[in-house]
Amino acid sequence: MLRRLLSLILLAWALGFVWFAAVLPQPAGTQRTDAVVVLTGAAGRVERGLAVLDNKWAPQMFVSGVFREVKPGEFAAQFKVSGAQMACCVALGYAAADTEGNARETAEWVRTRKHRSIRLVTSDWHMRRAVFELGGVLPGGVTIVEDAVPSKPGMRTLFVEYNKLVARGLVRLVGG
């Protein structure tokens, strides 16, 4: 009986991993939201967030997880953001060091601005866990539009990320 249960658990884990690796989230369409939230960490994320602003799919952008040493002027210079756009439309968050921190920092930013919808920008392989973490702390009724930045993750990245997602789900399931 125990062997069957363990086999079933292993099979469920393996099938889950196959699905996780084979069906990565995709970029969103042109749906408008109250803001775009960019989680730092991989190439293309900030650029995607700025494209959302430029296309007027969201009027504000929050970048979560910016290194404390990065000054707004340095950020603007690196990503070619005008001073006017930085002043009106771009906010940098320095409190997060990981995905859980991104979720807490973003939820607080969303809560204080009373946003009802956000476009979340992160890498395709990171999107599911980011949505999971953010969904657990956002105020009720906030819609998350998933806007994944396509990448070519290796099997190691997918394996680690899938197991982080499973572990976080188990922790939440048992009440942690």
MARFIMI-22277 format. One line per 2 residues: their letters; for each residue x, y, z of C-alpha. Coordinates in Angstrom, 3 decimals. Example, Ala and Ser with C-alpha at 12.3 -4.5 7.8 and 13.67 -1.06 7.14 Angstrom:
2
AS) 12.300:-4.500:7.800; 13.670:-1.060:7.140
% end
This chain:
176
ML) 0.000:0.000:0.000; 2.773:2.460:0.896
RR) 4.670:1.555:-2.273; 1.589:2.333:-4.382
LL) 1.052:5.659:-2.658; 4.689:6.650:-3.167
SL) 4.514:5.545:-6.806; 1.383:7.634:-7.308
IL) 3.049:10.676:-5.726; 6.144:10.219:-7.897
LA) 4.008:9.844:-11.011; 2.029:12.992:-10.177
WA) 5.279:14.909:-9.570; 6.784:13.679:-12.880
LG) 3.666:14.478:-14.922; 3.493:17.877:-13.257
FV) 7.097:18.563:-14.229; 6.472:17.538:-17.837
WF) 3.517:19.948:-18.003; 5.508:22.702:-16.235
AA) 8.435:22.408:-18.668; 6.425:21.879:-21.853
VL) 3.765:24.567:-21.448; 5.482:27.766:-20.340
PQ) 3.403:30.925:-19.854; 3.336:33.333:-22.798
PA) 3.368:37.112:-23.281; 0.030:38.826:-22.704
GT) -1.888:40.650:-25.363; -2.899:44.286:-25.360
QR) -5.190:44.173:-22.323; -4.992:47.358:-20.275
TD) -4.330:47.266:-16.528; -3.952:49.836:-13.758
AV) -0.199:49.163:-13.581; 2.586:46.934:-14.794
VV) 4.766:45.202:-12.204; 8.214:44.002:-13.214
LT) 10.155:41.521:-11.103; 13.887:41.997:-11.571
GA) 16.221:39.107:-12.137; 16.561:38.212:-15.816
AG) 17.103:39.872:-19.159; 14.176:41.421:-20.981
RV) 11.891:41.999:-18.014; 12.403:45.749:-17.540
ER) 12.391:46.290:-21.296; 9.033:44.482:-21.519
GL) 7.629:46.638:-18.721; 8.748:49.797:-20.498
AV) 7.159:48.551:-23.730; 3.890:48.139:-21.808
LD) 4.147:51.792:-20.698; 5.054:52.973:-24.197
NK) 2.077:51.092:-25.670; -0.190:52.618:-22.999
WA) -1.354:49.223:-21.764; -0.677:50.521:-18.239
PQ) -0.037:54.074:-16.999; 2.386:53.170:-14.178
MF) 5.245:50.711:-13.691; 6.578:49.293:-10.448
VS) 9.928:47.503:-10.533; 10.324:45.171:-7.564
GV) 13.663:43.882:-6.316; 15.963:46.674:-7.493
FR) 19.437:46.515:-5.935; 19.790:49.130:-3.181
EV) 22.873:50.606:-4.861; 20.946:51.461:-8.057
KP) 19.839:55.088:-8.044; 16.830:56.207:-10.095
GE) 19.096:58.193:-12.428; 21.246:55.130:-13.068
FA) 18.154:53.055:-13.772; 16.878:55.727:-16.169
AQ) 20.228:55.908:-17.978; 20.583:52.131:-18.290
FK) 17.094:51.648:-19.718; 16.855:54.983:-21.573
VS) 13.903:56.272:-19.562; 13.296:60.025:-19.689
GA) 13.243:62.060:-16.500; 9.610:62.928:-17.154
QM) 8.643:59.265:-17.517; 10.583:58.347:-14.347
AC) 8.798:61.115:-12.433; 5.286:60.292:-13.540
CV) 5.242:56.646:-14.247; 8.099:54.527:-12.840
AL) 8.527:53.497:-9.212; 11.457:51.434:-7.975
GY) 11.139:48.999:-5.085; 14.244:48.139:-3.104
AA) 12.847:45.889:-0.356; 12.684:42.514:-2.149
AD) 15.520:40.010:-2.383; 13.525:36.991:-3.601
TE) 10.157:36.049:-5.074; 8.386:36.059:-1.716
GN) 9.790:39.523:-1.063; 8.674:40.648:-4.540
AR) 5.154:39.530:-3.675; 5.070:41.369:-0.340
ET) 6.631:44.530:-1.792; 4.271:44.513:-4.780
AE) 1.186:43.840:-2.666; 1.980:46.834:-0.473
WV) 2.509:49.059:-3.529; -0.765:47.862:-5.083
RT) -2.639:48.253:-1.790; -1.509:51.863:-1.216
RK) -2.511:52.850:-4.762; -5.783:50.904:-4.690
HR) -5.078:49.261:-8.042; -7.607:46.663:-9.184
SI) -5.521:45.100:-11.963; -1.839:44.575:-12.659
RL) 0.160:43.167:-15.529; 2.906:40.993:-14.046
VT) 6.125:40.804:-16.050; 8.673:38.109:-15.288
SD) 10.387:35.275:-17.149; 8.235:32.473:-18.539
WH) 9.817:29.853:-16.263; 9.307:32.091:-13.179
MR) 5.733:33.213:-13.846; 3.824:30.396:-12.123
RA) 5.630:30.766:-8.802; 5.495:34.561:-8.993
VF) 1.711:34.442:-9.523; 1.373:31.874:-6.730
EL) 3.277:34.073:-4.260; 1.599:37.297:-5.350
GG) -1.869:35.773:-5.303; -1.336:34.807:-1.679
VL) -0.715:38.393:-0.495; -2.537:40.743:-2.884
PG) -5.701:42.436:-1.680; -8.848:40.582:-2.704
GV) -10.269:41.312:-6.119; -7.008:42.366:-7.802
TI) -6.681:40.847:-11.275; -3.248:39.618:-12.386
VE) -2.555:39.579:-16.113; 0.396:37.268:-16.757
DA) 2.872:38.761:-19.239; 5.741:36.294:-19.506
VP) 9.038:37.209:-21.103; 10.016:34.305:-23.364
SK) 13.349:32.671:-22.595; 15.179:29.463:-23.288
PG) 15.564:27.962:-19.821; 17.713:24.900:-19.348
MR) 16.448:21.731:-17.736; 18.251:22.611:-14.496
TL) 16.433:25.963:-14.264; 13.085:24.299:-14.965
FV) 13.766:21.501:-12.475; 14.744:23.908:-9.689
EY) 11.852:26.284:-10.369; 9.296:23.470:-10.521
NK) 10.503:22.085:-7.206; 10.386:25.547:-5.605
LV) 6.781:25.879:-6.767; 5.849:22.435:-5.435
AR) 7.591:23.153:-2.116; 5.829:26.511:-1.690
GL) 2.508:24.866:-2.493; 3.116:22.180:0.122
VR) 4.114:24.770:2.723; 0.944:26.744:2.052
LV) -1.125:23.552:2.099; 0.069:22.630:5.587
GG) -0.520:26.168:6.819; 2.905:27.813:6.606
% end
